[in-house]
């Protein structure tokens, strides 16, 4: 799972807290990418922040639905 976030983004901080809490509980691989100052990432992600991708597929934008994330992680 990868969280794309930007500096100063309050929605990103909220998503980060949710994902980190679930990561501690469930133990899935997790990485964070700050898109700030990267023109390519800014162009790709800025209007959608925060963005959560699972296995390279966009799963959530703007907010993380915890129940949906749990279901997705439990699916085979």
mmCIF file of the N, C-alpha and C atoms, coordinates in Angstrom:
data_MODEL
# 
_entry.id   MODEL 
# 
loop_
_atom_site.group_PDB 
_atom_site.id 
_atom_site.type_symbol 
_atom_site.label_atom_id 
_atom_site.label_alt_id 
_atom_site.label_comp_id 
_atom_site.label_asym_id 
_atom_site.label_entity_id 
_atom_site.label_seq_id 
_atom_site.pdbx_PDB_ins_code 
_atom_site.Cartn_x 
_atom_site.Cartn_y 
_atom_site.Cartn_z 
_atom_site.occupancy 
_atom_site.B_iso_or_equiv 
_atom_site.pdbx_formal_charge 
_atom_site.auth_seq_id 
_atom_site.auth_comp_id 
_atom_site.auth_asym_id 
_atom_site.auth_atom_id 
_atom_site.pdbx_PDB_model_num 
ATOM 1   N N  . UNK A 1 1  ? 0.847   -1.165  0.000   1.00 0.00 ? 1  UNK A N  1 
ATOM 2   C CA . UNK A 1 1  ? 0.000   0.000   0.000   1.00 0.00 ? 1  UNK A CA 1 
ATOM 3   C C  . UNK A 1 1  ? 0.895   1.231   0.000   1.00 0.00 ? 1  UNK A C  1 
ATOM 4   N N  . UNK A 1 2  ? 0.508   2.205   -0.792  1.00 0.00 ? 2  UNK A N  1 
ATOM 5   C CA . UNK A 1 2  ? 1.252   3.459   -0.863  1.00 0.00 ? 2  UNK A CA 1 
ATOM 6   C C  . UNK A 1 2  ? 0.297   4.623   -0.667  1.00 0.00 ? 2  UNK A C  1 
ATOM 7   N N  . UNK A 1 3  ? 0.689   5.538   0.206   1.00 0.00 ? 3  UNK A N  1 
ATOM 8   C CA . UNK A 1 3  ? -0.056  6.773   0.426   1.00 0.00 ? 3  UNK A CA 1 
ATOM 9   C C  . UNK A 1 3  ? 0.707   7.907   -0.230  1.00 0.00 ? 3  UNK A C  1 
ATOM 10  N N  . UNK A 1 4  ? 0.086   8.565   -1.187  1.00 0.00 ? 4  UNK A N  1 
ATOM 11  C CA . UNK A 1 4  ? 0.661   9.759   -1.808  1.00 0.00 ? 4  UNK A CA 1 
ATOM 12  C C  . UNK A 1 4  ? 0.063   10.958  -1.095  1.00 0.00 ? 4  UNK A C  1 
ATOM 13  N N  . UNK A 1 5  ? 0.942   11.848  -0.629  1.00 0.00 ? 5  UNK A N  1 
ATOM 14  C CA . UNK A 1 5  ? 0.489   12.986  0.148   1.00 0.00 ? 5  UNK A CA 1 
ATOM 15  C C  . UNK A 1 5  ? 1.298   14.221  -0.223  1.00 0.00 ? 5  UNK A C  1 
ATOM 16  N N  . UNK A 1 6  ? 0.786   15.363  0.184   1.00 0.00 ? 6  UNK A N  1 
ATOM 17  C CA . UNK A 1 6  ? 1.484   16.621  -0.046  1.00 0.00 ? 6  UNK A CA 1 
ATOM 18  C C  . UNK A 1 6  ? 1.693   17.366  1.259   1.00 0.00 ? 6  UNK A C  1 
ATOM 19  N N  . UNK A 1 7  ? 2.730   18.146  1.305   1.00 0.00 ? 7  UNK A N  1 
ATOM 20  C CA . UNK A 1 7  ? 3.029   18.947  2.488   1.00 0.00 ? 7  UNK A CA 1 
ATOM 21  C C  . UNK A 1 7  ? 1.896   19.939  2.729   1.00 0.00 ? 7  UNK A C  1 
ATOM 22  N N  . UNK A 1 8  ? 1.469   20.064  3.973   1.00 0.00 ? 8  UNK A N  1 
ATOM 23  C CA . UNK A 1 8  ? 0.434   21.024  4.337   1.00 0.00 ? 8  UNK A CA 1 
ATOM 24  C C  . UNK A 1 8  ? -0.982  20.580  4.010   1.00 0.00 ? 8  UNK A C  1 
ATOM 25  N N  . UNK A 1 9  ? -1.169  19.337  3.654   1.00 0.00 ? 9  UNK A N  1 
ATOM 26  C CA . UNK A 1 9  ? -2.493  18.806  3.276   1.00 0.00 ? 9  UNK A CA 1 
ATOM 27  C C  . UNK A 1 9  ? -3.148  18.164  4.501   1.00 0.00 ? 9  UNK A C  1 
ATOM 28  N N  . UNK A 1 10 ? -4.199  18.801  5.026   1.00 0.00 ? 10 UNK A N  1 
ATOM 29  C CA . UNK A 1 10 ? -4.855  18.275  6.229   1.00 0.00 ? 10 UNK A CA 1 
ATOM 30  C C  . UNK A 1 10 ? -5.562  16.945  5.959   1.00 0.00 ? 10 UNK A C  1 
ATOM 31  N N  . UNK A 1 11 ? -6.130  16.785  4.783   1.00 0.00 ? 11 UNK A N  1 
ATOM 32  C CA . UNK A 1 11 ? -6.749  15.503  4.442   1.00 0.00 ? 11 UNK A CA 1 
ATOM 33  C C  . UNK A 1 11 ? -5.703  14.395  4.391   1.00 0.00 ? 11 UNK A C  1 
ATOM 34  N N  . UNK A 1 12 ? -4.503  14.749  3.942   1.00 0.00 ? 12 UNK A N  1 
ATOM 35  C CA . UNK A 1 12 ? -3.411  13.777  3.874   1.00 0.00 ? 12 UNK A CA 1 
ATOM 36  C C  . UNK A 1 12 ? -3.012  13.316  5.270   1.00 0.00 ? 12 UNK A C  1 
ATOM 37  N N  . UNK A 1 13 ? -2.958  14.241  6.208   1.00 0.00 ? 13 UNK A N  1 
ATOM 38  C CA . UNK A 1 13 ? -2.589  13.892  7.580   1.00 0.00 ? 13 UNK A CA 1 
ATOM 39  C C  . UNK A 1 13 ? -3.635  12.971  8.203   1.00 0.00 ? 13 UNK A C  1 
ATOM 40  N N  . UNK A 1 14 ? -4.878  13.238  7.913   1.00 0.00 ? 14 UNK A N  1 
ATOM 41  C CA . UNK A 1 14 ? -5.951  12.378  8.430   1.00 0.00 ? 14 UNK A CA 1 
ATOM 42  C C  . UNK A 1 14 ? -5.837  10.973  7.832   1.00 0.00 ? 14 UNK A C  1 
ATOM 43  N N  . UNK A 1 15 ? -5.629  10.900  6.518   1.00 0.00 ? 15 UNK A N  1 
ATOM 44  C CA . UNK A 1 15 ? -5.480  9.601   5.858   1.00 0.00 ? 15 UNK A CA 1 
ATOM 45  C C  . UNK A 1 15 ? -4.259  8.857   6.396   1.00 0.00 ? 15 UNK A C  1 
ATOM 46  N N  . UNK A 1 16 ? -3.167  9.583   6.609   1.00 0.00 ? 16 UNK A N  1 
ATOM 47  C CA . UNK A 1 16 ? -1.946  8.978   7.136   1.00 0.00 ? 16 UNK A CA 1 
ATOM 48  C C  . UNK A 1 16 ? -2.209  8.346   8.492   1.00 0.00 ? 16 UNK A C  1 
ATOM 49  N N  . UNK A 1 17 ? -2.899  9.052   9.373   1.00 0.00 ? 17 UNK A N  1 
ATOM 50  C CA . UNK A 1 17 ? -3.191  8.522   10.705  1.00 0.00 ? 17 UNK A CA 1 
ATOM 51  C C  . UNK A 1 17 ? -4.032  7.251   10.612  1.00 0.00 ? 17 UNK A C  1 
ATOM 52  N N  . UNK A 1 18 ? -5.031  7.250   9.737   1.00 0.00 ? 18 UNK A N  1 
ATOM 53  C CA . UNK A 1 18 ? -5.881  6.073   9.575   1.00 0.00 ? 18 UNK A CA 1 
ATOM 54  C C  . UNK A 1 18 ? -5.081  4.889   9.055   1.00 0.00 ? 18 UNK A C  1 
ATOM 55  N N  . UNK A 1 19 ? -4.295  5.111   8.013   1.00 0.00 ? 19 UNK A N  1 
ATOM 56  C CA . UNK A 1 19 ? -3.536  4.026   7.403   1.00 0.00 ? 19 UNK A CA 1 
ATOM 57  C C  . UNK A 1 19 ? -2.481  3.499   8.379   1.00 0.00 ? 19 UNK A C  1 
ATOM 58  N N  . UNK A 1 20 ? -1.793  4.383   9.071   1.00 0.00 ? 20 UNK A N  1 
ATOM 59  C CA . UNK A 1 20 ? -0.772  3.939   10.027  1.00 0.00 ? 20 UNK A CA 1 
ATOM 60  C C  . UNK A 1 20 ? -1.384  3.120   11.157  1.00 0.00 ? 20 UNK A C  1 
ATOM 61  N N  . UNK A 1 21 ? -2.551  3.525   11.635  1.00 0.00 ? 21 UNK A N  1 
ATOM 62  C CA . UNK A 1 21 ? -3.217  2.762   12.697  1.00 0.00 ? 21 UNK A CA 1 
ATOM 63  C C  . UNK A 1 21 ? -3.577  1.363   12.210  1.00 0.00 ? 21 UNK A C  1 
ATOM 64  N N  . UNK A 1 22 ? -4.146  1.274   11.016  1.00 0.00 ? 22 UNK A N  1 
ATOM 65  C CA . UNK A 1 22 ? -4.501  -0.035  10.458  1.00 0.00 ? 22 UNK A CA 1 
ATOM 66  C C  . UNK A 1 22 ? -3.256  -0.859  10.154  1.00 0.00 ? 22 UNK A C  1 
ATOM 67  N N  . UNK A 1 23 ? -2.195  -0.217  9.714   1.00 0.00 ? 23 UNK A N  1 
ATOM 68  C CA . UNK A 1 23 ? -0.958  -0.929  9.408   1.00 0.00 ? 23 UNK A CA 1 
ATOM 69  C C  . UNK A 1 23 ? -0.387  -1.572  10.672  1.00 0.00 ? 23 UNK A C  1 
ATOM 70  N N  . UNK A 1 24 ? -0.409  -0.841  11.774  1.00 0.00 ? 24 UNK A N  1 
ATOM 71  C CA . UNK A 1 24 ? 0.072   -1.403  13.049  1.00 0.00 ? 24 UNK A CA 1 
ATOM 72  C C  . UNK A 1 24 ? -0.782  -2.597  13.466  1.00 0.00 ? 24 UNK A C  1 
ATOM 73  N N  . UNK A 1 25 ? -2.080  -2.489  13.241  1.00 0.00 ? 25 UNK A N  1 
ATOM 74  C CA . UNK A 1 25 ? -3.000  -3.558  13.634  1.00 0.00 ? 25 UNK A CA 1 
ATOM 75  C C  . UNK A 1 25 ? -2.888  -4.775  12.720  1.00 0.00 ? 25 UNK A C  1 
ATOM 76  N N  . UNK A 1 26 ? -2.838  -4.546  11.397  1.00 0.00 ? 26 UNK A N  1 
ATOM 77  C CA . UNK A 1 26 ? -2.932  -5.643  10.434  1.00 0.00 ? 26 UNK A CA 1 
ATOM 78  C C  . UNK A 1 26 ? -1.600  -6.061  9.817   1.00 0.00 ? 26 UNK A C  1 
ATOM 79  N N  . UNK A 1 27 ? -0.591  -5.199  9.893   1.00 0.00 ? 27 UNK A N  1 
ATOM 80  C CA . UNK A 1 27 ? 0.742   -5.569  9.448   1.00 0.00 ? 27 UNK A CA 1 
ATOM 81  C C  . UNK A 1 27 ? 0.980   -5.648  7.951   1.00 0.00 ? 27 UNK A C  1 
ATOM 82  N N  . UNK A 1 28 ? 0.256   -4.913  7.153   1.00 0.00 ? 28 UNK A N  1 
ATOM 83  C CA . UNK A 1 28 ? 0.480   -4.927  5.704   1.00 0.00 ? 28 UNK A CA 1 
ATOM 84  C C  . UNK A 1 28 ? 1.657   -4.020  5.332   1.00 0.00 ? 28 UNK A C  1 
ATOM 85  N N  . UNK A 1 29 ? 2.315   -4.266  4.193   1.00 0.00 ? 29 UNK A N  1 
ATOM 86  C CA . UNK A 1 29 ? 3.400   -3.395  3.744   1.00 0.00 ? 29 UNK A CA 1 
ATOM 87  C C  . UNK A 1 29 ? 2.849   -1.999  3.423   1.00 0.00 ? 29 UNK A C  1 
ATOM 88  N N  . UNK A 1 30 ? 3.598   -0.980  3.830   1.00 0.00 ? 30 UNK A N  1 
ATOM 89  C CA . UNK A 1 30 ? 3.110   0.391   3.695   1.00 0.00 ? 30 UNK A CA 1 
ATOM 90  C C  . UNK A 1 30 ? 4.270   1.325   3.385   1.00 0.00 ? 30 UNK A C  1 
ATOM 91  N N  . UNK A 1 31 ? 4.038   2.227   2.435   1.00 0.00 ? 31 UNK A N  1 
ATOM 92  C CA . UNK A 1 31 ? 5.027   3.250   2.094   1.00 0.00 ? 31 UNK A CA 1 
ATOM 93  C C  . UNK A 1 31 ? 4.298   4.570   1.894   1.00 0.00 ? 31 UNK A C  1 
ATOM 94  N N  . UNK A 1 32 ? 5.025   5.649   2.108   1.00 0.00 ? 32 UNK A N  1 
ATOM 95  C CA . UNK A 1 32 ? 4.486   6.994   1.918   1.00 0.00 ? 32 UNK A CA 1 
ATOM 96  C C  . UNK A 1 32 ? 5.325   7.731   0.904   1.00 0.00 ? 32 UNK A C  1 
ATOM 97  N N  . UNK A 1 33 ? 4.665   8.503   0.050   1.00 0.00 ? 33 UNK A N  1 
ATOM 98  C CA . UNK A 1 33 ? 5.379   9.315   -0.926  1.00 0.00 ? 33 UNK A CA 1 
ATOM 99  C C  . UNK A 1 33 ? 4.871   10.745  -0.814  1.00 0.00 ? 33 UNK A C  1 
ATOM 100 N N  . UNK A 1 34 ? 5.791   11.660  -0.515  1.00 0.00 ? 34 UNK A N  1 
ATOM 101 C CA . UNK A 1 34 ? 5.466   13.089  -0.478  1.00 0.00 ? 34 UNK A CA 1 
ATOM 102 C C  . UNK A 1 34 ? 5.689   13.627  -1.890  1.00 0.00 ? 34 UNK A C  1 
ATOM 103 N N  . UNK A 1 35 ? 4.630   14.091  -2.521  1.00 0.00 ? 35 UNK A N  1 
ATOM 104 C CA . UNK A 1 35 ? 4.728   14.543  -3.911  1.00 0.00 ? 35 UNK A CA 1 
ATOM 105 C C  . UNK A 1 35 ? 5.244   15.975  -4.027  1.00 0.00 ? 35 UNK A C  1 
ATOM 106 N N  . UNK A 1 36 ? 5.355   16.668  -2.900  1.00 0.00 ? 36 UNK A N  1 
ATOM 107 C CA . UNK A 1 36 ? 5.766   18.066  -2.897  1.00 0.00 ? 36 UNK A CA 1 
ATOM 108 C C  . UNK A 1 36 ? 7.110   18.228  -3.589  1.00 0.00 ? 36 UNK A C  1 
ATOM 109 N N  . UNK A 1 37 ? 7.185   19.196  -4.488  1.00 0.00 ? 37 UNK A N  1 
ATOM 110 C CA . UNK A 1 37 ? 8.416   19.540  -5.208  1.00 0.00 ? 37 UNK A CA 1 
ATOM 111 C C  . UNK A 1 37 ? 8.840   18.521  -6.259  1.00 0.00 ? 37 UNK A C  1 
ATOM 112 N N  . UNK A 1 38 ? 7.985   17.549  -6.581  1.00 0.00 ? 38 UNK A N  1 
ATOM 113 C CA . UNK A 1 38 ? 8.273   16.616  -7.670  1.00 0.00 ? 38 UNK A CA 1 
ATOM 114 C C  . UNK A 1 38 ? 7.261   16.906  -8.779  1.00 0.00 ? 38 UNK A C  1 
ATOM 115 N N  . UNK A 1 39 ? 7.663   17.604  -9.838  1.00 0.00 ? 39 UNK A N  1 
ATOM 116 C CA . UNK A 1 39 ? 6.718   18.040  -10.869 1.00 0.00 ? 39 UNK A CA 1 
ATOM 117 C C  . UNK A 1 39 ? 5.902   16.897  -11.483 1.00 0.00 ? 39 UNK A C  1 
ATOM 118 N N  . UNK A 1 40 ? 6.525   15.754  -11.695 1.00 0.00 ? 40 UNK A N  1 
ATOM 119 C CA . UNK A 1 40 ? 5.803   14.619  -12.289 1.00 0.00 ? 40 UNK A CA 1 
ATOM 120 C C  . UNK A 1 40 ? 4.724   14.099  -11.346 1.00 0.00 ? 40 UNK A C  1 
ATOM 121 N N  . UNK A 1 41 ? 5.078   13.914  -10.076 1.00 0.00 ? 41 UNK A N  1 
ATOM 122 C CA . UNK A 1 41 ? 4.100   13.437  -9.102  1.00 0.00 ? 41 UNK A CA 1 
ATOM 123 C C  . UNK A 1 41 ? 3.038   14.487  -8.820  1.00 0.00 ? 41 UNK A C  1 
ATOM 124 N N  . UNK A 1 42 ? 3.429   15.747  -8.769  1.00 0.00 ? 42 UNK A N  1 
ATOM 125 C CA . UNK A 1 42 ? 2.458   16.832  -8.581  1.00 0.00 ? 42 UNK A CA 1 
ATOM 126 C C  . UNK A 1 42 ? 1.406   16.790  -9.687  1.00 0.00 ? 42 UNK A C  1 
ATOM 127 N N  . UNK A 1 43 ? 1.835   16.637  -10.927 1.00 0.00 ? 43 UNK A N  1 
ATOM 128 C CA . UNK A 1 43 ? 0.906   16.602  -12.062 1.00 0.00 ? 43 UNK A CA 1 
ATOM 129 C C  . UNK A 1 43 ? -0.018  15.389  -11.984 1.00 0.00 ? 43 UNK A C  1 
ATOM 130 N N  . UNK A 1 44 ? 0.510   14.288  -11.514 1.00 0.00 ? 44 UNK A N  1 
ATOM 131 C CA . UNK A 1 44 ? -0.258  13.044  -11.480 1.00 0.00 ? 44 UNK A CA 1 
ATOM 132 C C  . UNK A 1 44 ? -1.241  12.965  -10.312 1.00 0.00 ? 44 UNK A C  1 
ATOM 133 N N  . UNK A 1 45 ? -0.846  13.514  -9.141  1.00 0.00 ? 45 UNK A N  1 
ATOM 134 C CA . UNK A 1 45 ? -1.623  13.279  -7.922  1.00 0.00 ? 45 UNK A CA 1 
ATOM 135 C C  . UNK A 1 45 ? -2.241  14.502  -7.252  1.00 0.00 ? 45 UNK A C  1 
ATOM 136 N N  . UNK A 1 46 ? -1.746  15.705  -7.475  1.00 0.00 ? 46 UNK A N  1 
ATOM 137 C CA . UNK A 1 46 ? -2.125  16.868  -6.659  1.00 0.00 ? 46 UNK A CA 1 
ATOM 138 C C  . UNK A 1 46 ? -3.632  17.056  -6.517  1.00 0.00 ? 46 UNK A C  1 
ATOM 139 N N  . UNK A 1 47 ? -4.386  16.973  -7.594  1.00 0.00 ? 47 UNK A N  1 
ATOM 140 C CA . UNK A 1 47 ? -5.824  17.253  -7.492  1.00 0.00 ? 47 UNK A CA 1 
ATOM 141 C C  . UNK A 1 47 ? -6.602  16.159  -6.775  1.00 0.00 ? 47 UNK A C  1 
ATOM 142 N N  . UNK A 1 48 ? -5.973  15.027  -6.504  1.00 0.00 ? 48 UNK A N  1 
ATOM 143 C CA . UNK A 1 48 ? -6.670  13.892  -5.900  1.00 0.00 ? 48 UNK A CA 1 
ATOM 144 C C  . UNK A 1 48 ? -6.273  13.633  -4.447  1.00 0.00 ? 48 UNK A C  1 
ATOM 145 N N  . UNK A 1 49 ? -5.322  14.383  -3.912  1.00 0.00 ? 49 UNK A N  1 
ATOM 146 C CA . UNK A 1 49 ? -4.742  14.063  -2.605  1.00 0.00 ? 49 UNK A CA 1 
ATOM 147 C C  . UNK A 1 49 ? -5.760  14.006  -1.479  1.00 0.00 ? 49 UNK A C  1 
ATOM 148 N N  . UNK A 1 50 ? -5.536  13.098  -0.542  1.00 0.00 ? 50 UNK A N  1 
ATOM 149 C CA . UNK A 1 50 ? -4.546  12.040  -0.565  1.00 0.00 ? 50 UNK A CA 1 
ATOM 150 C C  . UNK A 1 50 ? -4.982  10.910  -1.491  1.00 0.00 ? 50 UNK A C  1 
ATOM 151 N N  . UNK A 1 51 ? -4.015  10.162  -1.977  1.00 0.00 ? 51 UNK A N  1 
ATOM 152 C CA . UNK A 1 51 ? -4.282  9.012   -2.835  1.00 0.00 ? 51 UNK A CA 1 
ATOM 153 C C  . UNK A 1 51 ? -3.680  7.784   -2.163  1.00 0.00 ? 51 UNK A C  1 
ATOM 154 N N  . UNK A 1 52 ? -4.478  6.732   -2.043  1.00 0.00 ? 52 UNK A N  1 
ATOM 155 C CA . UNK A 1 52 ? -3.994  5.453   -1.536  1.00 0.00 ? 52 UNK A CA 1 
ATOM 156 C C  . UNK A 1 52 ? -4.065  4.459   -2.675  1.00 0.00 ? 52 UNK A C  1 
ATOM 157 N N  . UNK A 1 53 ? -2.920  3.838   -2.958  1.00 0.00 ? 53 UNK A N  1 
ATOM 158 C CA . UNK A 1 53 ? -2.868  2.786   -3.971  1.00 0.00 ? 53 UNK A CA 1 
ATOM 159 C C  . UNK A 1 53 ? -2.547  1.469   -3.285  1.00 0.00 ? 53 UNK A C  1 
ATOM 160 N N  . UNK A 1 54 ? -3.200  0.426   -3.764  1.00 0.00 ? 54 UNK A N  1 
ATOM 161 C CA . UNK A 1 54 ? -2.937  -0.925  -3.274  1.00 0.00 ? 54 UNK A CA 1 
ATOM 162 C C  . UNK A 1 54 ? -2.510  -1.750  -4.478  1.00 0.00 ? 54 UNK A C  1 
ATOM 163 N N  . UNK A 1 55 ? -1.323  -2.313  -4.386  1.00 0.00 ? 55 UNK A N  1 
ATOM 164 C CA . UNK A 1 55 ? -0.754  -3.086  -5.498  1.00 0.00 ? 55 UNK A CA 1 
ATOM 165 C C  . UNK A 1 55 ? -0.746  -2.282  -6.788  1.00 0.00 ? 55 UNK A C  1 
ATOM 166 N N  . UNK A 1 56 ? -0.432  -0.992  -6.680  1.00 0.00 ? 56 UNK A N  1 
ATOM 167 C CA . UNK A 1 56 ? -0.331  -0.129  -7.850  1.00 0.00 ? 56 UNK A CA 1 
ATOM 168 C C  . UNK A 1 56 ? -1.650  0.354   -8.421  1.00 0.00 ? 56 UNK A C  1 
ATOM 169 N N  . UNK A 1 57 ? -2.752  0.005   -7.789  1.00 0.00 ? 57 UNK A N  1 
ATOM 170 C CA . UNK A 1 57 ? -4.089  0.404   -8.244  1.00 0.00 ? 57 UNK A CA 1 
ATOM 171 C C  . UNK A 1 57 ? -4.679  1.423   -7.285  1.00 0.00 ? 57 UNK A C  1 
ATOM 172 N N  . UNK A 1 58 ? -5.201  2.510   -7.829  1.00 0.00 ? 58 UNK A N  1 
ATOM 173 C CA . UNK A 1 58 ? -5.800  3.551   -6.998  1.00 0.00 ? 58 UNK A CA 1 
ATOM 174 C C  . UNK A 1 58 ? -7.007  2.981   -6.261  1.00 0.00 ? 58 UNK A C  1 
ATOM 175 N N  . UNK A 1 59 ? -6.965  3.072   -4.928  1.00 0.00 ? 59 UNK A N  1 
ATOM 176 C CA . UNK A 1 59 ? -8.035  2.516   -4.102  1.00 0.00 ? 59 UNK A CA 1 
ATOM 177 C C  . UNK A 1 59 ? -8.898  3.597   -3.457  1.00 0.00 ? 59 UNK A C  1 
ATOM 178 N N  . UNK A 1 60 ? -8.254  4.698   -3.012  1.00 0.00 ? 60 UNK A N  1 
ATOM 179 C CA . UNK A 1 60 ? -8.976  5.774   -2.342  1.00 0.00 ? 60 UNK A CA 1 
ATOM 180 C C  . UNK A 1 60 ? -8.386  7.119   -2.737  1.00 0.00 ? 60 UNK A C  1 
ATOM 181 N N  . UNK A 1 61 ? -9.246  8.100   -2.874  1.00 0.00 ? 61 UNK A N  1 
ATOM 182 C CA . UNK A 1 61 ? -8.826  9.487   -3.074  1.00 0.00 ? 61 UNK A CA 1 
ATOM 183 C C  . UNK A 1 61 ? -9.635  10.352  -2.113  1.00 0.00 ? 61 UNK A C  1 
ATOM 184 N N  . UNK A 1 62 ? -9.040  11.465  -1.686  1.00 0.00 ? 62 UNK A N  1 
ATOM 185 C CA . UNK A 1 62 ? -9.649  12.441  -0.779  1.00 0.00 ? 62 UNK A CA 1 
ATOM 186 C C  . UNK A 1 62 ? -9.785  11.949  0.666   1.00 0.00 ? 62 UNK A C  1 
ATOM 187 N N  . UNK A 1 63 ? -10.182 10.726  0.867   1.00 0.00 ? 63 UNK A N  1 
ATOM 188 C CA . UNK A 1 63 ? -10.321 10.174  2.210   1.00 0.00 ? 63 UNK A CA 1 
ATOM 189 C C  . UNK A 1 63 ? -10.196 8.659   2.144   1.00 0.00 ? 63 UNK A C  1 
ATOM 190 N N  . UNK A 1 64 ? -9.958  8.046   3.302   1.00 0.00 ? 64 UNK A N  1 
ATOM 191 C CA . UNK A 1 64 ? -9.848  6.594   3.394   1.00 0.00 ? 64 UNK A CA 1 
ATOM 192 C C  . UNK A 1 64 ? -11.085 6.077   4.105   1.00 0.00 ? 64 UNK A C  1 
ATOM 193 N N  . UNK A 1 65 ? -11.804 5.198   3.444   1.00 0.00 ? 65 UNK A N  1 
ATOM 194 C CA . UNK A 1 65 ? -12.958 4.531   4.042   1.00 0.00 ? 65 UNK A CA 1 
ATOM 195 C C  . UNK A 1 65 ? -12.407 3.297   4.755   1.00 0.00 ? 65 UNK A C  1 
ATOM 196 N N  . UNK A 1 66 ? -12.324 3.383   6.079   1.00 0.00 ? 66 UNK A N  1 
ATOM 197 C CA . UNK A 1 66 ? -11.689 2.321   6.855   1.00 0.00 ? 66 UNK A CA 1 
ATOM 198 C C  . UNK A 1 66 ? -12.355 0.966   6.654   1.00 0.00 ? 66 UNK A C  1 
ATOM 199 N N  . UNK A 1 67 ? -13.674 0.917   6.650   1.00 0.00 ? 67 UNK A N  1 
ATOM 200 C CA . UNK A 1 67 ? -14.378 -0.358  6.472   1.00 0.00 ? 67 UNK A CA 1 
ATOM 201 C C  . UNK A 1 67 ? -14.076 -0.940  5.094   1.00 0.00 ? 67 UNK A C  1 
ATOM 202 N N  . UNK A 1 68 ? -14.085 -0.104  4.068   1.00 0.00 ? 68 UNK A N  1 
ATOM 203 C CA . UNK A 1 68 ? -13.781 -0.571  2.715   1.00 0.00 ? 68 UNK A CA 1 
ATOM 204 C C  . UNK A 1 68 ? -12.331 -1.046  2.621   1.00 0.00 ? 68 UNK A C  1 
ATOM 205 N N  . UNK A 1 69 ? -11.423 -0.349  3.298   1.00 0.00 ? 69 UNK A N  1 
ATOM 206 C CA . UNK A 1 69 ? -10.022 -0.757  3.287   1.00 0.00 ? 69 UNK A CA 1 
ATOM 207 C C  . UNK A 1 69 ? -9.858  -2.109  3.969   1.00 0.00 ? 69 UNK A C  1 
ATOM 208 N N  . UNK A 1 70 ? -10.517 -2.303  5.081   1.00 0.00 ? 70 UNK A N  1 
ATOM 209 C CA . UNK A 1 70 ? -10.452 -3.600  5.771   1.00 0.00 ? 70 UNK A CA 1 
ATOM 210 C C  . UNK A 1 70 ? -10.971 -4.713  4.864   1.00 0.00 ? 70 UNK A C  1 
ATOM 211 N N  . UNK A 1 71 ? -12.088 -4.475  4.192   1.00 0.00 ? 71 UNK A N  1 
ATOM 212 C CA . UNK A 1 71 ? -12.642 -5.485  3.280   1.00 0.00 ? 71 UNK A CA 1 
ATOM 213 C C  . UNK A 1 71 ? -11.657 -5.797  2.160   1.00 0.00 ? 71 UNK A C  1 
ATOM 214 N N  . UNK A 1 72 ? -11.084 -4.755  1.609   1.00 0.00 ? 72 UNK A N  1 
ATOM 215 C CA . UNK A 1 72 ? -10.152 -4.934  0.490   1.00 0.00 ? 72 UNK A CA 1 
ATOM 216 C C  . UNK A 1 72 ? -8.925  -5.736  0.928   1.00 0.00 ? 72 UNK A C  1 
ATOM 217 N N  . UNK A 1 73 ? -8.415  -5.465  2.110   1.00 0.00 ? 73 UNK A N  1 
ATOM 218 C CA . UNK A 1 73 ? -7.243  -6.189  2.595   1.00 0.00 ? 73 UNK A CA 1 
ATOM 219 C C  . UNK A 1 73 ? -7.562  -7.637  2.948   1.00 0.00 ? 73 UNK A C  1 
ATOM 220 N N  . UNK A 1 74 ? -8.816  -7.904  3.330   1.00 0.00 ? 74 UNK A N  1 
ATOM 221 C CA . UNK A 1 74 ? -9.221  -9.266  3.692   1.00 0.00 ? 74 UNK A CA 1 
ATOM 222 C C  . UNK A 1 74 ? -9.549  -10.123 2.469   1.00 0.00 ? 74 UNK A C  1 
ATOM 223 N N  . UNK A 1 75 ? -9.809  -9.474  1.329   1.00 0.00 ? 75 UNK A N  1 
ATOM 224 C CA . UNK A 1 75 ? -10.172 -10.221 0.118   1.00 0.00 ? 75 UNK A CA 1 
ATOM 225 C C  . UNK A 1 75 ? -8.981  -11.050 -0.374  1.00 0.00 ? 75 UNK A C  1 
ATOM 226 N N  . UNK A 1 76 ? -9.258  -12.253 -0.891  1.00 0.00 ? 76 UNK A N  1 
ATOM 227 C CA . UNK A 1 76 ? -8.172  -13.106 -1.382  1.00 0.00 ? 76 UNK A CA 1 
ATOM 228 C C  . UNK A 1 76 ? -7.512  -12.550 -2.643  1.00 0.00 ? 76 UNK A C  1 
# 
